[in-house]
Amino acid sequence: MHRKDKSELRSARWFAPDDLRSFGHRSRAMQMGLDAQDWEGKPIIAILNTWSELQPCHMHFKDRVEFVKKGILQAGGMPVEIPVHSLGEQLLKPSAMLYRNMVAMEVEEVLRSNPVDGAVLMGGCDKSTPALVMGAVSMGLPFIFLPAGPMLRGNYAGKVLGSGADAWKYWDARRAGEISADEWQGIEGGIARSYGHCMTMGTASTMTAIAEGFGLCLPGASSIPAPDVGHQRMSATCGRRIVDMVWEDLTPDQIITPASTRNAVTVAMATGCSTNAIIHLIAMARRARVPLELADLDAIGRTTPVIANIRPSGSEYLMEDFFYAGGLPALMNELGNKLDLSAVTVTGKPLGDCIKGAPNYNPDVIRPLSNPVYHEGSLAVLKGNLAPDGAVIKPAAMDPKFMTHRGPALVADSYAALKAIIDDPDAPVTADTVLILRNAGPQGGPGMPEWGMIPMPQKLLNEGHRDMVRLSDARISGTSYGACILHVAPEAFIGGPLALIETGDIIVLDVPNRRLEVELPEAELATRRAAWTPPEPRYQRGYGWVFSKHVEQADKGCDFDFLRTEFGGPVPEPEIN
């Protein structure tokens, strides 16, 4: 393996020449208390820190960044901490997804425009992982991903609580009069007991597992709970390893390959992943020039069973249990020849070397292939005249009786209209109804918010029902569960078939055969299409306007069209003038 000479360091373009411009660079570095011993002949490592006081998942990053810096210094590098947008899922409105591409652009340009040789990406909350990875892949510098880690198990009144999933469950119970306001407040205070991201197999745990499946993390890094002291040691190891990656010139194009992409998809399916995985996997792979389609994801899902018994697809356990059972290395070891073990990881070694002999300490948490939680992968891709470009469902987390279903549509054009249906004890809804929310996709939301976890209507709760078929062009939180059909493409806001559905139309769901249809002749759909009027744009200016003009549909990863690698030639390095 070629090992760089110090004269080949990218940062040397800023600091090494004996000219007036580099004099300015060095003198301003000295203004910050540095001197030549800090940077001369050393890789300069950007630590992209997504800490924020409005980001509960990353509250520990103020501490962890110090361990990353320690590791970089130990390995002979120079650390520089650079803040980037945190994308806090809980508080950011209208949707963190609206800003994923903005952060990807920020990451790419921060790395390109500054004198850095490599990067440690600190993220974990849902959209932060794909945003950081997409931007860093487009830039092409060596990088390593440092996952935030899941929080501790929730607890209330002796019961273990899981992020999101139990919030939905107990909210339905409260609306049905089964728990009191005091109990609800107790759950509110006990469901998130520490820093770290959601401890169910929601989007956050899904995306960090995918990052490790790609080979972008240290082995086992994505499974370590945020408060565990091992997380601090892992952070320091990330710092040490990225320095060696720079000297080795181990760039992301050597790691994100067709083989590692298949591995990442396989890992996602085996973990019982969030439906959000599909959008982000497609976007990340395409940034690395790896073509990935919905059909590829569905094909891998059909042959990869869910073996992580983690809520919401699993029945009992949470990410803390998964860590104690052996974490992702143990799960990947159970997958065996379903993975390409020759794929290179950030360690510089093939995946097979990283997971060889990884022990499984609890075969009920991490199941063998012979005893899966669900016989196929976590997700299924549906197509038909209602979703010609695809839709997504999570069969492992729904009532099996809805695997095939035929029922009348009840349509809501907005979340406000949906809420009125949900709260109406006399709403025209039955257990067979297909409750539809539309105009909530990438442009319609805007930003494709997580409105697809449509609450059960009050009327059905009162009758004792806890699941029904729900359908939208929105997303759901990965902690959600139920028979929710999502990501319908094209979305209603731009005139997709979902825009043409009327209350009373018969919707047909057939998960085994991957069908999603409305029982209407094409002539009737054509008549309705001709009468359809486009809604007013959500934005007239600003970032939202840019988003609306350039965002792609869900089946293409919701990236901006101009950020695709095939959109134009490579962006040159900045001139140092």
MIKOL-456547 format. One record per residue (C-alpha): residue number from 0; x, y, z; residue in three letters. Coordinates in steps of 0.5 Angstrom, whole numbers. Last residue first. Layout:
N
(rec NUM, (X, Y, Z), ALA)
...
***
This chain:
577
(rec 576, (-9, 65, -8), ASN)
(rec 575, (-10, 58, -6), ILE)
(rec 574, (-14, 55, -12), GLU)
(rec 573, (-20, 51, -9), PRO)
(rec 572, (-20, 44, -11), GLU)
(rec 571, (-24, 42, -18), PRO)
(rec 570, (-31, 40, -17), VAL)
(rec 569, (-32, 33, -21), PRO)
(rec 568, (-36, 34, -28), GLY)
(rec 567, (-43, 35, -28), GLY)
(rec 566, (-50, 32, -26), PHE)
(rec 565, (-47, 25, -26), GLU)
(rec 564, (-45, 25, -19), THR)
(rec 563, (-52, 27, -17), ARG)
(rec 562, (-52, 34, -13), LEU)
(rec 561, (-55, 38, -19), PHE)
(rec 560, (-62, 33, -18), ASP)
(rec 559, (-62, 34, -11), PHE)
(rec 558, (-63, 28, -7), ASP)
(rec 557, (-70, 25, -5), CYS)
(rec 556, (-67, 18, -5), GLY)
(rec 555, (-69, 16, -12), LYS)
(rec 554, (-75, 12, -10), ASP)
(rec 553, (-77, 18, -6), ALA)
(rec 552, (-78, 23, -11), GLN)
(rec 551, (-72, 28, -13), GLU)
(rec 550, (-71, 35, -10), VAL)
(rec 549, (-69, 41, -15), HIS)
(rec 548, (-74, 46, -15), LYS)
(rec 547, (-78, 45, -9), SER)
(rec 546, (-71, 45, -5), PHE)
(rec 545, (-69, 51, -8), VAL)
(rec 544, (-75, 55, -6), TRP)
(rec 543, (-75, 52, 1), GLY)
(rec 542, (-68, 55, 1), TYR)
(rec 541, (-70, 62, 0), GLY)
(rec 540, (-76, 64, -4), ARG)
(rec 539, (-83, 63, -7), GLN)
(rec 538, (-84, 56, -2), TYR)
(rec 537, (-90, 51, -2), ARG)
(rec 536, (-92, 52, -9), PRO)
(rec 535, (-99, 53, -10), GLU)
(rec 534, (-103, 46, -12), PRO)
(rec 533, (-103, 43, -19), PRO)
(rec 532, (-110, 43, -22), THR)
(rec 531, (-113, 36, -23), TRP)
(rec 530, (-119, 35, -29), ALA)
(rec 529, (-114, 32, -34), ALA)
(rec 528, (-112, 27, -29), ARG)
(rec 527, (-119, 25, -26), ARG)
(rec 526, (-121, 23, -34), THR)
(rec 525, (-114, 19, -34), ALA)
(rec 524, (-116, 15, -28), LEU)
(rec 523, (-123, 14, -31), GLU)
(rec 522, (-120, 11, -37), ALA)
(rec 521, (-115, 7, -33), GLU)
(rec 520, (-120, 3, -30), PRO)
(rec 519, (-121, 4, -23), LEU)
(rec 518, (-119, -1, -17), GLU)
(rec 517, (-114, 2, -14), VAL)
(rec 516, (-107, -2, -13), GLU)
(rec 515, (-101, -3, -9), LEU)
(rec 514, (-98, -10, -11), ARG)
(rec 513, (-92, -13, -8), ARG)
(rec 512, (-94, -20, -9), ASN)
(rec 511, (-93, -22, -2), PRO)
(rec 510, (-96, -15, 0), VAL)
(rec 509, (-102, -15, -3), ASP)
(rec 508, (-106, -9, -2), LEU)
(rec 507, (-112, -7, -6), VAL)
(rec 506, (-115, 0, -5), ILE)
(rec 505, (-123, 1, -7), ILE)
(rec 504, (-125, 8, -8), ASP)
(rec 503, (-130, 11, -3), GLY)
(rec 502, (-126, 17, -2), THR)
(rec 501, (-123, 20, -8), GLU)
(rec 500, (-116, 18, -11), ILE)
(rec 499, (-113, 22, -16), LEU)
(rec 498, (-108, 26, -12), ALA)
(rec 497, (-105, 19, -11), LEU)
(rec 496, (-104, 18, -18), PRO)
(rec 495, (-98, 23, -18), GLY)
(rec 494, (-100, 30, -20), GLY)
(rec 493, (-94, 34, -17), ILE)
(rec 492, (-97, 34, -10), PHE)
(rec 491, (-99, 27, -10), ALA)
(rec 490, (-93, 24, -10), GLU)
(rec 489, (-90, 20, -15), PRO)
(rec 488, (-88, 16, -12), ALA)
(rec 487, (-92, 13, -5), VAL)
(rec 486, (-87, 14, 0), HIS)
(rec 485, (-91, 10, 5), LEU)
(rec 484, (-96, 4, 7), ILE)
(rec 483, (-97, 4, 14), CYS)
(rec 482, (-100, -3, 17), ALA)
(rec 481, (-97, -2, 24), GLY)
(rec 480, (-90, 0, 27), TYR)
(rec 479, (-87, 7, 29), SER)
(rec 478, (-79, 7, 31), THR)
(rec 477, (-77, 8, 24), GLY)
(rec 476, (-81, 15, 24), SER)
(rec 475, (-85, 15, 19), ILE)
(rec 474, (-85, 18, 12), ARG)
(rec 473, (-90, 22, 7), ALA)
(rec 472, (-93, 20, 1), ASP)
(rec 471, (-99, 16, 5), SER)
(rec 470, (-103, 10, 6), LEU)
(rec 469, (-106, 7, 13), ARG)
(rec 468, (-108, 0, 13), VAL)
(rec 467, (-111, -1, 20), MET)
(rec 466, (-108, -3, 27), ASP)
(rec 465, (-110, -3, 34), ARG)
(rec 464, (-118, -4, 34), HIS)
(rec 463, (-122, -4, 41), GLY)
(rec 462, (-128, -1, 38), GLU)
(rec 461, (-126, 5, 42), ASN)
(rec 460, (-120, 5, 38), LEU)
(rec 459, (-123, 5, 32), LEU)
(rec 458, (-128, 11, 33), LYS)
(rec 457, (-121, 15, 36), GLN)
(rec 456, (-118, 14, 29), PRO)
(rec 455, (-111, 10, 30), MET)
(rec 454, (-105, 15, 29), PRO)
(rec 453, (-102, 16, 22), ILE)
(rec 452, (-95, 14, 22), MET)
(rec 451, (-94, 17, 15), GLY)
(rec 450, (-93, 24, 18), TRP)
(rec 449, (-86, 24, 19), GLU)
(rec 448, (-85, 30, 14), PRO)
(rec 447, (-83, 29, 7), MET)
(rec 446, (-79, 36, 6), GLY)
(rec 445, (-85, 40, 5), PRO)
(rec 444, (-90, 36, 6), GLY)
(rec 443, (-92, 37, -1), GLY)
(rec 442, (-85, 37, -4), GLN)
(rec 441, (-82, 31, -1), PRO)
(rec 440, (-89, 28, 0), GLY)
(rec 439, (-94, 30, 5), ALA)
(rec 438, (-99, 32, 0), ASN)
(rec 437, (-103, 26, 1), ARG)
(rec 436, (-106, 22, 8), LEU)
(rec 435, (-110, 16, 6), ILE)
(rec 434, (-114, 12, 11), LEU)
(rec 433, (-116, 5, 8), VAL)
(rec 432, (-122, 3, 11), THR)
(rec 431, (-123, -4, 13), ASP)
(rec 430, (-123, -3, 21), ALA)
(rec 429, (-129, 2, 19), THR)
(rec 428, (-129, 9, 18), VAL)
(rec 427, (-134, 15, 17), PRO)
(rec 426, (-132, 19, 23), ALA)
(rec 425, (-137, 19, 29), ASP)
(rec 424, (-131, 19, 35), PRO)
(rec 423, (-128, 25, 31), ASP)
(rec 422, (-121, 26, 33), ASP)
(rec 421, (-118, 22, 28), ILE)
(rec 420, (-122, 25, 22), ILE)
(rec 419, (-120, 32, 24), ALA)
(rec 418, (-113, 30, 25), LYS)
(rec 417, (-113, 28, 18), LEU)
(rec 416, (-116, 34, 15), ALA)
(rec 415, (-111, 38, 19), ALA)
(rec 414, (-105, 34, 16), TYR)
(rec 413, (-108, 35, 9), SER)
(rec 412, (-111, 32, 3), ASP)
(rec 411, (-115, 27, 8), ALA)
(rec 410, (-118, 21, 4), VAL)
(rec 409, (-122, 15, 6), LEU)
(rec 408, (-121, 10, 2), ALA)
(rec 407, (-125, 3, 1), PRO)
(rec 406, (-122, -4, 3), GLY)
(rec 405, (-118, -10, 0), ARG)
(rec 404, (-113, -13, 4), HIS)
(rec 403, (-107, -18, 4), THR)
(rec 402, (-102, -17, 9), MET)
(rec 401, (-107, -14, 13), PHE)
(rec 400, (-108, -20, 17), LYS)
(rec 399, (-101, -20, 19), PRO)
(rec 398, (-101, -14, 24), ASP)
(rec 397, (-95, -10, 22), MET)
(rec 396, (-88, -9, 24), ALA)
(rec 395, (-85, -15, 20), ALA)
(rec 394, (-89, -13, 14), PRO)
(rec 393, (-85, -6, 14), LYS)
(rec 392, (-88, -2, 7), ILE)
(rec 391, (-86, 2, 2), VAL)
(rec 390, (-88, 5, -5), ALA)
(rec 389, (-86, 5, -12), GLY)
(rec 388, (-85, 9, -18), ASP)
(rec 387, (-92, 6, -21), PRO)
(rec 386, (-95, 8, -14), ALA)
(rec 385, (-103, 7, -15), LEU)
(rec 384, (-103, 4, -21), ASN)
(rec 383, (-98, -2, -18), GLY)
(rec 382, (-92, -2, -14), LYS)
(rec 381, (-90, -5, -7), LEU)
(rec 380, (-83, -5, -4), VAL)
(rec 379, (-82, -9, 2), ALA)
(rec 378, (-78, -8, 8), LEU)
(rec 377, (-75, -11, 14), SER)
(rec 376, (-73, -17, 11), GLY)
(rec 375, (-76, -24, 10), GLU)
(rec 374, (-78, -30, 15), HIS)
(rec 373, (-79, -25, 21), TYR)
(rec 372, (-76, -26, 28), VAL)
(rec 371, (-71, -31, 25), PRO)
(rec 370, (-70, -38, 27), ASN)
(rec 369, (-65, -42, 22), SER)
(rec 368, (-62, -35, 21), LEU)
(rec 367, (-59, -35, 28), PRO)
(rec 366, (-63, -30, 32), ARG)
(rec 365, (-59, -24, 35), ILE)
(rec 364, (-63, -22, 41), VAL)
(rec 363, (-66, -30, 43), ASP)
(rec 362, (-59, -32, 41), PRO)
(rec 361, (-56, -28, 47), ASN)
(rec 360, (-48, -28, 47), TYR)
(rec 359, (-47, -28, 40), ASN)
(rec 358, (-39, -28, 39), PRO)
(rec 357, (-35, -25, 33), ALA)
(rec 356, (-31, -30, 31), GLY)
(rec 355, (-29, -27, 24), LYS)
(rec 354, (-32, -20, 24), ILE)
(rec 353, (-27, -15, 22), CYS)
(rec 352, (-23, -20, 18), ASP)
(rec 351, (-29, -22, 14), GLY)
(rec 350, (-30, -14, 13), LEU)
(rec 349, (-23, -14, 9), PRO)
(rec 348, (-18, -9, 13), LYS)
(rec 347, (-16, -2, 12), GLY)
(rec 346, (-20, -1, 18), THR)
(rec 345, (-24, 4, 15), VAL)
(rec 344, (-27, -2, 11), THR)
(rec 343, (-26, -6, 5), VAL)
(rec 342, (-31, -11, 2), ALA)
(rec 341, (-28, -18, 2), SER)
(rec 340, (-33, -21, 7), LEU)
(rec 339, (-39, -20, 2), ASP)
(rec 338, (-45, -22, 6), LEU)
(rec 337, (-50, -27, 5), LYS)
(rec 336, (-44, -32, 6), ASN)
(rec 335, (-45, -31, 14), GLY)
(rec 334, (-51, -27, 17), LEU)
(rec 333, (-49, -30, 24), GLU)
(rec 332, (-42, -26, 23), ASN)
(rec 331, (-46, -20, 21), MET)
(rec 330, (-51, -20, 27), LEU)
(rec 329, (-45, -21, 32), ALA)
(rec 328, (-41, -16, 29), PRO)
(rec 327, (-47, -11, 30), LEU)
(rec 326, (-48, -12, 37), GLY)
(rec 325, (-45, -18, 41), GLY)
(rec 324, (-51, -20, 46), ALA)
(rec 323, (-49, -14, 51), TYR)
(rec 322, (-50, -9, 45), PHE)
(rec 321, (-57, -12, 42), PHE)
(rec 320, (-59, -11, 50), ASP)
(rec 319, (-58, -4, 50), GLU)
(rec 318, (-61, -3, 43), MET)
(rec 317, (-68, -6, 45), LEU)
(rec 316, (-71, -12, 47), TYR)
(rec 315, (-78, -15, 47), GLU)
(rec 314, (-82, -16, 41), SER)
(rec 313, (-78, -15, 35), GLY)
(rec 312, (-80, -11, 29), SER)
(rec 311, (-81, -5, 33), PRO)
(rec 310, (-77, -7, 37), ARG)
(rec 309, (-71, -11, 37), ILE)
(rec 308, (-70, -18, 36), ASN)
(rec 307, (-65, -18, 30), ALA)
(rec 306, (-65, -24, 26), ILE)
(rec 305, (-70, -21, 20), VAL)
(rec 304, (-69, -25, 14), PRO)
(rec 303, (-65, -24, 8), THR)
(rec 302, (-68, -27, 2), THR)
(rec 301, (-74, -23, 0), ARG)
(rec 300, (-70, -16, 3), GLY)
(rec 299, (-64, -17, -2), ILE)
(rec 298, (-69, -17, -8), ALA)
(rec 297, (-73, -11, -5), ASP)
(rec 296, (-67, -7, -4), LEU)
(rec 295, (-65, -8, -11), ASP)
(rec 294, (-72, -7, -14), ALA)
(rec 293, (-72, 0, -11), LEU)
(rec 292, (-66, 2, -14), GLU)
(rec 291, (-58, 3, -13), LEU)
(rec 290, (-53, 5, -18), PRO)
(rec 289, (-46, 6, -14), VAL)
(rec 288, (-43, 12, -16), ARG)
(rec 287, (-41, 14, -9), ALA)
(rec 286, (-47, 19, -9), ARG)
(rec 285, (-51, 14, -12), ARG)
(rec 284, (-50, 10, -6), ALA)
(rec 283, (-51, 15, -1), MET)
(rec 282, (-58, 17, -4), ALA)
(rec 281, (-61, 10, -5), ILE)
(rec 280, (-59, 8, 2), LEU)
(rec 279, (-62, 14, 5), HIS)
(rec 278, (-69, 13, 2), ILE)
(rec 277, (-69, 6, 3), ILE)
(rec 276, (-67, 7, 10), ALA)
(rec 275, (-73, 11, 12), ASN)
(rec 274, (-77, 5, 12), THR)
(rec 273, (-73, 3, 19), SER)
(rec 272, (-69, -3, 19), CYS)
(rec 271, (-71, -10, 22), GLY)
(rec 270, (-64, -11, 23), THR)
(rec 269, (-63, -17, 18), ALA)
(rec 268, (-66, -12, 12), MET)
(rec 267, (-61, -6, 14), ALA)
(rec 266, (-55, -11, 14), VAL)
(rec 265, (-57, -14, 8), THR)
(rec 264, (-57, -7, 5), VAL)
(rec 263, (-51, -5, 8), ALA)
(rec 262, (-47, -11, 5), ASN)
(rec 261, (-50, -10, -2), ARG)
(rec 260, (-47, -3, -1), THR)
(rec 259, (-41, -6, 1), SER)
(rec 258, (-40, -10, -5), ALA)
(rec 257, (-43, -5, -10), PRO)
(rec 256, (-37, 0, -7), THR)
(rec 255, (-37, 5, -2), ILE)
(rec 254, (-30, 3, 1), ILE)
(rec 253, (-25, 5, -4), GLN)
(rec 252, (-29, 11, -7), ASP)
(rec 251, (-29, 13, 1), PRO)
(rec 250, (-21, 15, 1), THR)
(rec 249, (-16, 11, 4), LEU)
(rec 248, (-10, 15, 2), ASP)
(rec 247, (-6, 11, 7), GLU)
(rec 246, (-3, 17, 10), TRP)
(rec 245, (-10, 20, 11), VAL)
(rec 244, (-13, 13, 14), MET)
(rec 243, (-7, 13, 19), ASP)
(rec 242, (-9, 20, 22), VAL)
(rec 241, (-17, 17, 21), ILE)
(rec 240, (-15, 11, 26), ARG)
(rec 239, (-12, 15, 32), ARG)
(rec 238, (-18, 20, 32), GLY)
(rec 237, (-23, 14, 31), CYS)
(rec 236, (-20, 10, 37), THR)
(rec 235, (-21, 16, 41), ALA)
(rec 234, (-28, 16, 40), SER)
(rec 233, (-28, 8, 41), MET)
(rec 232, (-25, 10, 48), ARG)
(rec 231, (-31, 15, 50), GLN)
(rec 230, (-36, 10, 47), HIS)
(rec 229, (-33, 4, 51), GLY)
(rec 228, (-35, 9, 57), VAL)
(rec 227, (-42, 7, 56), ASP)
(rec 226, (-47, 13, 56), PRO)
(rec 225, (-48, 13, 48), ALA)
(rec 224, (-49, 5, 48), PRO)
(rec 223, (-44, 2, 43), ILE)
(rec 222, (-48, -1, 37), SER)
(rec 221, (-45, 3, 32), SER)
(rec 220, (-38, 2, 34), ALA)
(rec 219, (-38, -5, 33), GLY)
(rec 218, (-32, -5, 28), PRO)
(rec 217, (-30, 2, 27), LEU)
(rec 216, (-35, 5, 22), CYS)
(rec 215, (-35, 7, 15), LEU)
(rec 214, (-35, -1, 13), GLY)
(rec 213, (-42, 0, 9), PHE)
(rec 212, (-45, -4, 14), GLY)
(rec 211, (-42, 0, 19), GLU)
(rec 210, (-46, 6, 16), ALA)
(rec 209, (-52, 2, 15), ILE)
(rec 208, (-52, 0, 23), ALA)
(rec 207, (-51, 8, 24), THR)
(rec 206, (-57, 9, 19), MET)
(rec 205, (-62, 4, 23), THR)
(rec 204, (-60, 6, 30), SER)
(rec 203, (-62, 13, 28), ALA)
(rec 202, (-68, 11, 24), THR)
(rec 201, (-71, 6, 29), GLY)
(rec 200, (-69, 0, 32), MET)
(rec 199, (-71, 2, 39), THR)
(rec 198, (-66, 6, 43), MET)
(rec 197, (-67, 12, 40), CYS)
(rec 196, (-61, 17, 40), HIS)
(rec 195, (-56, 18, 45), GLY)
(rec 194, (-57, 22, 52), TYR)
(rec 193, (-60, 19, 58), SER)
(rec 192, (-67, 17, 60), ARG)
(rec 191, (-71, 18, 54), ALA)
(rec 190, (-78, 14, 56), ILE)
(rec 189, (-78, 16, 63), GLY)
(rec 188, (-81, 23, 64), GLY)
(rec 187, (-86, 22, 58), GLU)
(rec 186, (-88, 15, 61), ILE)
(rec 185, (-89, 19, 68), GLY)
(rec 184, (-93, 24, 65), GLN)
(rec 183, (-98, 19, 61), TRP)
(rec 182, (-99, 15, 68), GLU)
(rec 181, (-101, 22, 71), ASP)
(rec 180, (-106, 23, 65), ALA)
(rec 179, (-109, 16, 67), SER)
(rec 178, (-108, 10, 62), ILE)
(rec 177, (-114, 6, 59), GLU)
(rec 176, (-118, 12, 57), GLY)
(rec 175, (-118, 10, 49), ALA)
(rec 174, (-114, 16, 48), ARG)
(rec 173, (-109, 14, 53), ARG)
(rec 172, (-108, 7, 50), ALA)
(rec 171, (-107, 10, 44), ASP)
(rec 170, (-102, 15, 47), TRP)
(rec 169, (-99, 9, 50), TYR)
(rec 168, (-98, 5, 44), LYS)
(rec 167, (-95, 11, 40), TRP)
(rec 166, (-90, 13, 45), ALA)
(rec 165, (-88, 6, 46), ASP)
(rec 164, (-86, 5, 39), ALA)
(rec 163, (-83, 12, 39), GLY)
(rec 162, (-77, 10, 44), SER)
(rec 161, (-78, 4, 48), GLY)
(rec 160, (-80, 3, 55), LEU)
(rec 159, (-78, -2, 60), VAL)
(rec 158, (-84, -3, 65), LYS)
(rec 157, (-82, -3, 73), GLY)
(rec 156, (-87, 4, 74), ALA)
(rec 155, (-83, 7, 68), TYR)
(rec 154, (-77, 6, 64), ASN)
(rec 153, (-73, 7, 58), GLY)
(rec 152, (-67, 3, 56), ARG)
(rec 151, (-61, 7, 55), LEU)
(rec 150, (-59, 12, 49), MET)
(rec 149, (-57, 9, 43), PRO)
(rec 148, (-50, 11, 40), GLY)
(rec 147, (-47, 18, 37), ALA)
(rec 146, (-44, 14, 31), PRO)
(rec 145, (-37, 16, 29), LEU)
(rec 144, (-36, 16, 22), PHE)
(rec 143, (-29, 15, 19), ILE)
(rec 142, (-26, 20, 13), PHE)
(rec 141, (-21, 20, 8), PRO)
(rec 140, (-23, 26, 3), LEU)
(rec 139, (-28, 25, -3), GLY)
(rec 138, (-32, 31, -3), MET)
(rec 137, (-38, 27, -5), SER)
(rec 136, (-37, 22, 0), VAL)
(rec 135, (-36, 27, 5), ALA)
(rec 134, (-43, 30, 3), GLY)
(rec 133, (-47, 24, 3), MET)
(rec 132, (-44, 21, 9), VAL)
(rec 131, (-45, 27, 13), LEU)
(rec 130, (-53, 28, 11), ALA)
(rec 129, (-54, 20, 11), PRO)
(rec 128, (-52, 20, 19), THR)
(rec 127, (-55, 27, 21), SER)
(rec 126, (-62, 25, 18), LYS)
(rec 125, (-64, 20, 24), ASP)
(rec 124, (-59, 22, 30), CYS)
(rec 123, (-53, 19, 29), GLY)
(rec 122, (-47, 24, 28), GLY)
(rec 121, (-40, 26, 29), MET)
(rec 120, (-36, 25, 22), LEU)
(rec 119, (-28, 25, 23), VAL)
(rec 118, (-25, 28, 17), ALA)
(rec 117, (-19, 28, 13), GLY)
(rec 116, (-13, 32, 10), ASP)
(rec 115, (-16, 39, 12), VAL)
(rec 114, (-14, 46, 9), PRO)
(rec 113, (-21, 49, 9), ASN)
(rec 112, (-26, 50, 2), SER)
(rec 111, (-27, 43, 0), ARG)
(rec 110, (-29, 40, 7), LEU)
(rec 109, (-33, 45, 9), VAL)
(rec 108, (-36, 45, 2), GLU)
(rec 107, (-38, 38, 2), GLU)
(rec 106, (-41, 38, 9), VAL)
(rec 105, (-45, 44, 8), GLU)
(rec 104, (-48, 41, 2), MET)
(rec 103, (-50, 35, 6), ALA)
(rec 102, (-53, 39, 11), VAL)
(rec 101, (-57, 43, 6), MET)
(rec 100, (-59, 36, 3), ASN)
(rec 99, (-61, 33, 10), ARG)
(rec 98, (-65, 40, 11), TYR)
(rec 97, (-72, 38, 9), LEU)
(rec 96, (-71, 31, 12), MET)
(rec 95, (-71, 35, 19), ALA)
(rec 94, (-78, 36, 18), SER)
(rec 93, (-83, 42, 19), PRO)
(rec 92, (-79, 43, 23), LYS)
(rec 91, (-73, 41, 28), LEU)
(rec 90, (-75, 39, 35), LEU)
(rec 89, (-75, 32, 35), GLN)
(rec 88, (-70, 30, 29), GLU)
(rec 87, (-65, 34, 31), GLY)
(rec 86, (-61, 36, 24), LEU)
(rec 85, (-55, 38, 28), SER)
(rec 84, (-52, 43, 23), HIS)
(rec 83, (-44, 43, 22), VAL)
(rec 82, (-39, 45, 27), PRO)
(rec 81, (-32, 45, 26), ILE)
(rec 80, (-27, 42, 31), GLU)
(rec 79, (-19, 42, 28), VAL)
(rec 78, (-15, 36, 30), PRO)
(rec 77, (-7, 36, 28), MET)
(rec 76, (-5, 29, 27), GLY)
(rec 75, (1, 25, 30), GLY)
(rec 74, (-3, 19, 32), ALA)
(rec 73, (-3, 21, 40), GLN)
(rec 72, (-6, 28, 37), LEU)
(rec 71, (-11, 25, 33), ILE)
(rec 70, (-13, 20, 39), GLY)
(rec 69, (-14, 26, 44), LYS)
(rec 68, (-18, 30, 39), LYS)
(rec 67, (-23, 25, 38), VAL)
(rec 66, (-23, 24, 46), PHE)
(rec 65, (-24, 32, 46), GLU)
(rec 64, (-30, 31, 41), VAL)
(rec 63, (-33, 26, 46), ARG)
(rec 62, (-35, 31, 51), ASP)
(rec 61, (-38, 36, 47), LYS)
(rec 60, (-41, 30, 43), PHE)
(rec 59, (-45, 28, 50), HIS)
(rec 58, (-51, 32, 48), MET)
(rec 57, (-52, 29, 41), HIS)
(rec 56, (-59, 25, 41), CYS)
(rec 55, (-61, 31, 45), PRO)
(rec 54, (-60, 36, 40), GLN)
(rec 53, (-63, 43, 41), LEU)
(rec 52, (-57, 45, 45), GLU)
(rec 51, (-53, 43, 39), SER)
(rec 50, (-47, 38, 37), TRP)
(rec 49, (-46, 36, 30), THR)
(rec 48, (-39, 36, 30), ASN)
(rec 47, (-35, 35, 24), LEU)
(rec 46, (-28, 34, 26), ILE)
(rec 45, (-23, 36, 21), ALA)
(rec 44, (-16, 33, 21), ILE)
(rec 43, (-10, 36, 19), ILE)
(rec 42, (-5, 31, 17), PRO)
(rec 41, (2, 33, 20), LYS)
(rec 40, (8, 35, 16), GLY)
(rec 39, (8, 42, 20), GLU)
(rec 38, (1, 43, 23), TRP)
(rec 37, (2, 44, 31), ASP)
(rec 36, (10, 44, 31), GLN)
(rec 35, (9, 50, 26), ALA)
(rec 34, (6, 54, 31), ASP)
(rec 33, (-1, 55, 34), LEU)
(rec 32, (-4, 60, 39), GLY)
(rec 31, (-10, 62, 35), MET)
(rec 30, (-6, 68, 32), GLN)
(rec 29, (-1, 63, 30), MET)
(rec 28, (-6, 60, 25), ALA)
(rec 27, (-7, 67, 22), ARG)
(rec 26, (1, 68, 21), SER)
(rec 25, (1, 61, 18), ARG)
(rec 24, (-5, 63, 13), HIS)
(rec 23, (-2, 70, 11), GLY)
(rec 22, (5, 67, 10), PHE)
(rec 21, (2, 62, 6), SER)
(rec 20, (-1, 68, 1), ARG)
(rec 19, (6, 71, 1), LEU)
(rec 18, (10, 66, -1), ASP)
(rec 17, (14, 60, 2), ASP)
(rec 16, (10, 54, 0), PRO)
(rec 15, (8, 49, 6), ALA)
(rec 14, (2, 52, 10), PHE)
(rec 13, (-4, 52, 5), TRP)
(rec 12, (-2, 47, 0), ARG)
(rec 11, (1, 43, 5), ALA)
(rec 10, (-6, 42, 8), SER)
(rec 9, (-7, 37, 2), ARG)
(rec 8, (-2, 32, 4), LEU)
(rec 7, (3, 30, -1), GLU)
(rec 6, (9, 34, 2), SER)
(rec 5, (8, 29, 8), LYS)
(rec 4, (9, 23, 4), ASP)
(rec 3, (4, 19, 3), LYS)
(rec 2, (4, 11, 4), ARG)
(rec 1, (3, 7, -2), HIS)
(rec 0, (0, 0, 0), MET)
***
